[in-house]
Amino acid sequence: GCTNIVVKGGVCIRHGAQVKRCSVGECTNHAKKGGVCWRHGAKVEVKLCSVEDCTNIRVKGGVCKRHGAKVKRCIVGDCKNQVQ
């Protein structure tokens, strides 16, 4: 089986997932937001933890890992990595 990351519709890019390309000229990067890539102006909206004075990025349920957000871990062997 294929071990690539699923992109869209349950398949990876190699097996047929269609991804949108940046709409600026000859750019071949993937479109992220508004039809353009990061280089051509797609802005990232970073949401912060809802706990007062915390500047960490929100993970789940409005809070960061430090303040109680549960994250999924890899299930392979002794691997402790976070699932993407």
N, C-alpha and C positions, 0 to 999 in steps of 0.2 A: 504494500500500500504506500501511498504518497504520504510523506511526512511534512510537507510544506504547510504554512499557516493558511487557514481558510480565509478568503477575502470577501467573497460575496456569493450568495446562493449555495453555500455548502461546498464550494470548490475553490482551489487556489488559482492563481493567474495562469499557471502552466496548463491547467486542465479546463480552462474556459471561462473563468471569472472575468467579466467585463469591467474595466475601471476607466473612469473619465480622465482625460488628459487636460492639462492647462490650456486655456483658450487664448493665451497670449502668443501671437506669432508662431515661431518655430519651436517653442518650448515643448519638451516631451515629458516633463514632470507630471506626476499625478495631481489632479485637482483636489484641493482640500476643502475649501469653502468658497462659495460664490463663483465657482467655475475656474478659479485660479489656484496656483500653488503658493507655498509660503514665500518664495522669492518674488512673486508678482503681486503680493498684497493680501493674501489670506491671513486674517488675524486669529490668534489663539486667545480664547477667553478662559483665563485661569481662575478657577473658583477656589477660594481659601476656606480653611477650616472655620466652622461657626463658633468655636470656643474663643472667648475674649483674649486678645493679644497674641493669638497663635497665627503664625505666618506660613504654616505648612499648607500644601495643596490638599484639597478635599479628595477623599478616596471613595467613600461609600457612606450613605446616610448623613451627609453633611459634615462629616468629621474626618480628620486624618488618622493614620494608623496609631499615632501616639495617644489619641483621645478615644480610641475604641473601635475604629473601622476594622471589620474583619476582611482579610484578603485570602483568596484561594491560593493554595500551594500546589506545586507539582506533585504528582502521585507516583512518579517513576522512582523505584528503589529508595535510596537515602537522600534524594535530591530535596533541597529546602528552598528552591527558587520560587518566586512568585509567578503565577500564571499571567500571561500577557492579556 
